Amino acid sequence: MTREIVLDTETTSTDAKVERIIEVGCVELINHTPTGRTFHRYCNP
């Protein structure tokens, strides 16, 4: 069994000096199949 967590982030810019993370999302996969378990949060939107 292979368990993976896929992580996605959204940022405000492409400039590393001023960008900040505004959203985080995760999806759990087992054997490359989504399990339905997810996580999603806005961070300082």
C-alpha positions in Angstrom: 0.0 0.0 0.0 1.3 3.4 -1.0 0.0 6.4 0.9 0.6 9.9 -0.4 -0.4 13.4 0.5 -0.6 15.9 -2.4 0.0 19.5 -1.3 -1.0 22.6 -3.1 -0.3 26.2 -2.1 -1.5 29.5 -3.6 0.5 32.7 -3.2 0.0 36.4 -3.8 2.8 36.9 -6.3 5.8 35.4 -8.1 8.2 37.7 -6.4 9.8 35.9 -3.5 10.5 39.1 -1.7 6.9 40.1 -1.3 4.8 37.0 -1.8 2.9 35.3 1.0 0.9 32.0 1.2 -2.8 32.7 1.1 -4.2 29.2 0.6 -3.2 25.6 1.4 -4.9 22.4 0.2 -4.1 18.7 0.6 -5.6 15.4 -0.8 -4.8 11.9 0.5 -4.1 9.2 -2.1 -3.8 5.4 -1.4 -2.3 3.5 -4.3 -2.8 6.7 -6.5 -6.5 6.8 -5.8 -8.1 9.6 -3.8 -9.6 8.5 -0.5 -11.9 11.4 -0.1 -9.9 12.8 2.8 -9.0 16.4 2.1 -7.8 19.6 3.9 -8.3 23.2 2.8 -7.5 26.5 4.6 -7.3 30.1 3.6 -4.3 31.8 5.3 -4.6 35.5 5.8 -6.7 36.1 2.7 
